[in-house]
Amino acid sequence: MRLRIHTPLEVVVDQADVRSVRAEDATGSFGILGGHEDFLTTLPVSVVSWTDVRGEPRYCAVRGGVLTVTDGEAVAVATREAVVGTDLERLHRDVLARLEAAREAERSERFESTQLHLAAIREITRHLRQARRRESP
Amino acid sequence: MTRRPNEGDPLVTETRKRGERHRRWREAGDEGVARRLAQVGVLGWMIVAPTLAGVFAGRWLDRRYGTGLTWTGALLVLGLAAGCWSAWRWMHEP
């Protein structure tokens, strides 16, 4: 089966050799194997897990989303935010690190834009002062 | 460690919860079918045994004091209540 997990900004997972997928919705946990009937459900904030043909488990924390199965061989998850990991017991640390990084990036962006703003004002006042000096000899 | 601002984010808490479950499963493993059956069997006996004990004690007391069925009935109900209570407690043990 082919599994795709994507957020509005990027394709987080696009894997073709997936053997089984596990996820959960409001009714509980469920599994999907190849040849599944077409299926559509909404996911809460939870973890989607899957194994490839070698039996390697992989995990992805999703912030809600929609899961669809089409033609029994394509599973797609559309979500707001996704963090992938290979160890479920450490995944929450990856999530935490990711949120922290996003916060940090936002803070530095805000700082830079403030700096830019201040520099522009300073430049304008400098020009105005020079113009005034030229007008009154 | 100080509490970080993102610690309470649902994405973090939900992921941690599943990680905890996974760890418990890895450490304790699946519970066997036999163990489950034994659990269910014991539950039955925990209710039946005190009830039967109550009936026998009641019969003995009734025969001794010649009171018909009073003691039997009373002790049967008492035994049943005790059995249900202990079964309930046992069920809710972690």
Chai-1 contact restraints between the chains, C-beta under 6 A:
chainA,res_idxA,chainB,res_idxB,connection_type,confidence,min_distance_angstrom,max_distance_angstrom,comment,restraint_id
A,V45,B,P10,contact,1.0,0.0,6.0,A-B,restraint_1
A,V45,B,L11,contact,1.0,0.0,6.0,A-B,restraint_2
A,V45,B,E14,contact,1.0,0.0,6.0,A-B,restraint_3
A,S46,B,E14,contact,1.0,0.0,6.0,A-B,restraint_4
A,V47,B,T15,contact,1.0,0.0,6.0,A-B,restraint_5
A,V47,B,R18,contact,1.0,0.0,6.0,A-B,restraint_6
A,A61,B,L11,contact,1.0,0.0,6.0,A-B,restraint_7
A,A61,B,T15,contact,1.0,0.0,6.0,A-B,restraint_8
A,R63,B,L11,contact,1.0,0.0,6.0,A-B,restraint_9
A,L88,B,G19,contact,1.0,0.0,6.0,A-B,restraint_10
A,L88,B,H22,contact,1.0,0.0,6.0,A-B,restraint_11
A,E89,B,G19,contact,1.0,0.0,6.0,A-B,restraint_12
A,E89,B,H22,contact,1.0,0.0,6.0,A-B,restraint_13
A,E89,B,R23,contact,1.0,0.0,6.0,A-B,restraint_14
A,L91,B,T15,contact,1.0,0.0,6.0,A-B,restraint_15
A,L91,B,G19,contact,1.0,0.0,6.0,A-B,restraint_16
A,H92,B,V12,contact,1.0,0.0,6.0,A-B,restraint_17
A,H92,B,T15,contact,1.0,0.0,6.0,A-B,restraint_18
A,H92,B,R16,contact,1.0,0.0,6.0,A-B,restraint_19
A,H92,B,G19,contact,1.0,0.0,6.0,A-B,restraint_20
A,V95,B,L11,contact,1.0,0.0,6.0,A-B,restraint_21
A,V95,B,V12,contact,1.0,0.0,6.0,A-B,restraint_22
A,V95,B,T15,contact,1.0,0.0,6.0,A-B,restraint_23
A,L96,B,N6,contact,1.0,0.0,6.0,A-B,restraint_24
A,L96,B,V12,contact,1.0,0.0,6.0,A-B,restraint_25
A,L99,B,N6,contact,1.0,0.0,6.0,A-B,restraint_26
A,L99,B,D9,contact,1.0,0.0,6.0,A-B,restraint_27
